[in-house]
């Protein structure tokens, strides 16, 4: 389910999305601390606390974007997830009164599984991997007519996640290095919109340029680079200054 090559996402698209979902999400705070508290050289560190977002993660932004911009059938929606995306879709569906069915693998966190149940979505635990849950969700979508909400490979999902970047731009406009932790082969795509909003936002506003976006991930996580090269994510300006740093556990 690759994002269509002609579905270019720009900063204006993300800004429009932010206005649409604003009443449904939290503007999470930014906490500033001294790097010396962590044994580093003295400097100001800013943390964007998306763990305080509804349902516990930034993925709620993409969930609401899908539900508010796509036509929802009577059968409701279906999603496959390893954890947070399913929780987000369950929460957003509950708030909007939309039936939701979430497929998760057996390795999912018990706490995430309980959250999905708490948000009154129908839960199916199947298979040992995310791919198994995704395959099962596709079968259900075909049988029931439910709308499938992809955890990452979806234009609406990227638009919603990118609204985090707009908030960071407003709350900490003077930072010059952004560190983003990602996990899994698909996770970089979830953060593409964030990087686009930040990079193009600083340049468009003629403020001090954001010198680098650093994505900390496994060496084989190349999905974001593929998206940019294929022009599915439009940076608007050359020279994003993207840096990929392997995690210690993968070296």
Secondary structure, DSSP 8 states (H G I E B T S, - for coil): ----TT--B-HHHHHHHHHHHGGGS----EEEEEGGGGTS-S-EEEEE-GGGSGGGSTHHHHHHHHHHHS---TT-EEEEESSHHHHHHHHHHHHHT--EEEEE-TTS-HHHHHHHHHTT-EEEE-SSSHHHHHHHHHHHHHHH--EE--SSSSHHHHHHHHHHHHHHHHHSTT--EEEEE--STTHHHHTHHHHHHHHHHHHHTTSS---EEEEEE-TT--HHHHHHHTTSB--SSS---EEEEE-GGG-
